[in-house]
């Protein structure tokens, strides 16, 4: 159970673009296809809070893969599933030595409006294997043992960090621009994946900008981002001294239920 949850939490941080939950209808959409040099436009619902997209004047050198990951980077997304809306913020915490291993750290804050959960993940900088995972809830920090979690996590930036499905050499890439609700405009490349669409950018930390379901609904979009200034919510002392959740569960299982007195 712990492994399954751990893998899911890690993938939230590293492949957020694959979260293709059904949600709100996207705004206006204009694209330019590099191979055919034609433009198409599909107008959907409009909203004052939804991002805007425009046609770029040039399509050359608009996308070169995911940017190199650096300490302080952050990106904030909005994910919608039915009537539920989740705000998710991903932060690059830079490098630190964890369990005598040089690691790169990432922190994920998820806010549903009713509750907030914070996860912190540290991976071996040399091979992306997970080293430590912590979760903060109600001011308590818990850790999960990842010693036997041997699956390698993908890199998140730079030439080696661009996933195969988002390589700039792929054919039939559409290009455009995207404006966040906070007013920041970036160039984007649009990839078709099994009927869905993923928008990525070389100007945004972690690469992902927007996902669209096969039905044409926007399921996730970039709300804001920054190339510096990320601040951790789980302190270094907390991550080094957190309580192992497996030990906690073991201690709870050892508690004996007191015998109830017999009734005459």
Secondary structure as UniProt FT lines:
FT   HELIX           2..14
FT   HELIX           16..18
FT   STRAND          29..33
FT   TURN            34..37
FT   STRAND          38..42
FT   TURN            48..49
FT   STRAND          52..54
FT   TURN            60..61
FT   TURN            71..72
FT   STRAND          74..81
FT   TURN            82..83
FT   STRAND          84..98
FT   TURN            99..100
FT   STRAND          101..111
FT   STRAND          116..124
FT   TURN            125..127
FT   STRAND          129..137
FT   TURN            138..139
FT   STRAND          140..144
FT   TURN            147..148
FT   HELIX           159..161
FT   HELIX           164..166
FT   TURN            168..169
FT   STRAND          174..179
FT   TURN            181..182
FT   STRAND          185..193
FT   TURN            194..195
FT   STRAND          196..200
FT   TURN            202..203
FT   TURN            205..206
FT   STRAND          208..212
FT   TURN            214..215
FT   STRAND          217..226
FT   HELIX           236..241
FT   STRAND          243..244
FT   HELIX           245..254
//
